[in-house]
Amino acid sequence: MSTPHVVVVMGVAGTGKTTIGPLLATRFDVPYAEADDFHPEANIAKMSAGIPLTDEDRLPWLDAIGAWARGRAGLGGVVSCSALKRSYRDRLRAAAPGVVFVHLTGDRALIEDRMSHREGHFMPTALLDSQFATLQPLGEDEFGVAVDVSGSPEEITEKAATTLAALAEPTL
């Protein structure tokens, strides 16, 4: 990648989006935005109560993230966003063409273990099964890369940055 892109760090809860996103932003010298900050209070209340969000719940959240990404077009930026379904990523791409996805992937047991050690986060481990059930990995026609989350945050960030650097620009 030779131009500044907006990178969406995606994956199920507990993969490290909030850890890897800022590290990538620092590495690329661009701003970072935390997707959880774009959620309306009603969404946070539902998730805190262990209730999975519906697609309808997610639309204003995805639109807000897409607007942020559109505002960073040509300037670069990194934003975390679960972006579990293809339709969610399509909505983000419609708002901000040219976004690139970094899909953080990993073994369910590792992710559950990491989630159980988090403090101060509203997403309970009870929702992990619904996250995996909803997840649609990046398609071959989607501009992005998958990065395994085993290893330290620095190692994961290095894998992501290296893989992104080797990523060819999409043909539009």
FIZALUM-781703 format. One line per 5 residues: number of its first residue (from 1); their letters; for each residue x, y, z of C-alpha. Coordinates in steps of 0.001 Angstrom, whole numbers, m for minus. Layout:
<sites>
NUM) A) X/Y/Z | ...
</sites>
This chain:
<sites>
1) MSTPH) 0/0/0 | 1533/3265/m1062 | m1203/5777/m197 | m2658/6642/3217 | m5604/4351/3833
6) VVVVM) m8123/4100/6584 | m7556/736/8226 | m10461/m984/9969 | m9183/m3432/12594 | m11940/m6048/12798
11) GVAGT) m12740/m9303/14554 | m14772/m10818/17341 | m14637/m9383/20847 | m11410/m10166/22646 | m9132/m10409/19600
16) GKTTI) m7315/m7217/20577 | m8828/m4580/18296 | m8488/m1918/20998 | m4877/m2914/21639 | m3672/m3447/18068
21) GPLLA) m5568/m486/16562 | m3655/2203/18485 | m356/382/17917 | m983/339/14151 | m2016/4001/14221
26) TRFDV) 1217/4893/16000 | 3201/2791/13543 | 1549/4563/10571 | 1532/7981/12303 | m2225/8441/11809
31) PYAEA) m5140/9021/14219 | m6922/6158/15943 | m10652/5933/16677 | m12230/3396/19022 | m15431/1939/17564
36) DDFHP) m16976/1458/21000 | m17031/5265/21317 | m19448/5421/18364 | m22081/3181/20042 | m25251/4833/21278
41) EANIA) m25933/4308/25006 | m28794/1898/24186 | m26338/m453/22443 | m23920/m398/25375 | m26781/m1123/27787
46) KMSAG) m27885/m4127/25708 | m24386/m5581/25435 | m23704/m4977/29145 | m26846/m6983/29890 | m25580/m9845/27712
51) IPLTD) m28042/m9134/24888 | m26566/m9357/21379 | m27160/m6369/19136 | m29422/m6690/16115 | m28478/m5497/12656
56) EDRLP) m30881/m2583/13179 | m29036/m1651/16401 | m25756/m1583/14519 | m26756/648/11582 | m26289/4055/13293
61) WLDAI) m23032/2793/14792 | m21706/1620/11417 | m22787/4893/9802 | m20916/6914/12431 | m17763/4835/11897
66) GAWAR) m18170/5163/8124 | m18483/8949/8437 | m15275/9089/10478 | m13478/6915/7906 | m14797/9059/5025
71) GRAGL) m13436/12146/6796 | m9992/10530/6931 | m9958/9512/3219 | m6590/10341/1698 | m5199/11227/5126
76) GGVVS) m5144/7796/6714 | m6428/6549/10023 | m7113/3425/12009 | m10457/2524/13538 | m11491/m574/15424
81) CSALK) m14809/m2143/14466 | m15972/m5726/14842 | m17343/m5631/11243 | m18402/m9256/11683 | m20702/m9485/8656
86) RSYRD) m19960/m8821/5025 | m22986/m6492/4937 | m21426/m4379/7717 | m18154/m4111/5797 | m20084/m3296/2607
91) RLRAA) m21805/m463/4496 | m18441/859/5703 | m17018/632/2158 | m20068/2454/771 | m19431/5302/3223
96) APGVV) m15650/5277/2794 | m14476/3591/m420 | m10909/2360/m146 | m10952/1283/3495 | m8763/m1721/4145
101) FVHLT) m9574/m4373/6742 | m7228/m6120/9166 | m9147/m9155/10431 | m7717/m10282/13757 | m8281/m14017/13986
106) GDRAL) m7601/m16596/16639 | m8550/m19730/18465 | m11761/m19382/20492 | m10121/m20675/23691 | m7329/m18081/23465
111) IEDRM) m9814/m15272/22840 | m12099/m16365/25705 | m9093/m16502/28032 | m8070/m12975/27051 | m11628/m11716/27530
116) SHREG) m11859/m13261/31000 | m8823/m11228/32090 | m10077/m7870/30780 | m11176/m5255/33246 | m13654/m2451/32688
121) HFMPT) m15113/m3660/29388 | m18858/m3985/28847 | m18722/m7078/26584 | m19198/m10271/28632 | m17636/m13567/27557
126) ALLDS) m21186/m14937/27310 | m21569/m13093/23992 | m18499/m14708/22429 | m20490/m17595/20939 | m22879/m15165/19224
131) QFATL) m19884/m13226/17896 | m18367/m16360/16336 | m21765/m17423/14992 | m22182/m14036/13308 | m18620/m13779/11948
136) QPLGE) m18229/m13892/8178 | m14477/m13817/7443 | m13131/m11516/4760 | m13981/m12676/1275 | m11291/m13067/m1366
141) DEFGV) m12729/m10026/m3142 | m12473/m7814/m40 | m9503/m5465/365 | m7843/m6649/3539 | m5749/m9193/5387
146) AVDVS) m6231/m11757/8147 | m3739/m11710/11018 | m3506/m14376/13714 | m3586/m12972/17257 | m1247/m15450/18893
151) GSPEE) 1790/m13622/20225 | 2391/m10324/21958 | 645/m7118/20876 | 3907/m5934/19334 | 4285/m9181/17356
156) ITEKA) 678/m8994/16142 | 1142/m5352/15123 | 4319/m6252/13228 | 2501/m9081/11392 | m344/m6706/10500
161) ATTLA) 1940/m3913/9290 | 4089/m6293/7240 | 1056/m7979/5682 | m549/m4603/4880 | 2674/m3385/3257
166) ALAEP) 2608/m6381/913 | m1072/m5899/34 | m1627/m4870/m3581 | m3982/m1990/m4293 | m7433/m3182/m5393
171) TL) m8523/m2672/m8951 | m11641/m543/m9002
</sites>
